[in-house]
């Protein structure tokens, strides 16, 4: 879910202490809150009040992967 939210520029809160795609946290689109209900509440308030940090897409998450693959294959 964090990957799709990141790609679609939607804030994401992960109820875990880790994520398979840490780049979503690094670029600012995902927050890890673990099992901390108070932190979850704070992040939800930030999200709905428009105070969520400005995130960006991680490198190469531009939807052009197939084009890059074809380019590499055509060079060989």
C-alpha positions in Angstrom: 0.0 0.0 0.0 2.8 2.4 0.8 4.2 2.1 -2.7 0.9 2.9 -4.4 0.2 5.8 -2.0 3.7 7.2 -2.8 3.2 6.9 -6.5 -0.2 8.6 -6.3 1.1 11.3 -3.9 -1.2 10.2 -1.1 0.1 10.4 2.5 0.6 7.0 4.1 0.9 5.9 7.8 2.3 2.4 8.4 1.2 0.7 11.6 4.4 -1.2 11.9 8.0 -0.5 12.9 9.4 -1.4 9.5 8.5 -1.3 5.8 9.8 -3.3 2.9 10.2 -0.1 0.9 12.1 2.2 3.3 12.5 4.7 0.4 8.8 5.7 1.0 9.8 6.9 4.5 13.0 8.6 3.3 11.2 10.6 0.6 8.5 11.7 3.1 5.4 10.0 1.8 5.2 7.4 4.6 5.4 7.5 8.4 6.1 4.5 10.5 4.2 4.6 13.8 4.5 1.1 15.0 1.9 0.3 17.7 2.0 3.8 19.2 -1.6 5.0 19.3 -0.7 8.5 20.4 1.7 8.9 17.5 -0.9 7.5 15.1 -3.3 10.1 16.3 -0.8 12.9 15.8 -0.1 11.7 12.2 -3.8 11.4 11.4 -4.4 15.0 12.6 -1.5 16.2 10.5 -2.8 14.4 7.5 -6.4 15.6 7.6 -5.4 19.1 8.5 -3.1 19.4 5.5 0.0 19.6 7.5 1.6 16.5 6.1 5.2 16.9 5.0 5.8 17.3 1.3 7.0 14.0 -0.2 8.4 13.1 -3.6 8.8 10.1 -5.7 11.8 7.9 -5.1 14.4 7.7 -7.9 13.0 5.8 -10.9 9.5 5.6 -9.6 8.3 7.6 -12.6 6.2 4.9 -14.3 8.8 4.5 -17.1 10.4 1.3 -16.1 9.2 -0.6 -19.2 10.8 2.1 -21.4 14.1 1.8 -19.6 14.1 -2.0 -19.9 13.4 -1.8 -23.7 16.1 0.8 -24.1 18.6 -1.5 -22.3 17.5 -4.5 -24.3 17.8 -2.7 -27.6 21.4 -1.6 -26.9 22.6 -5.2 -26.7 
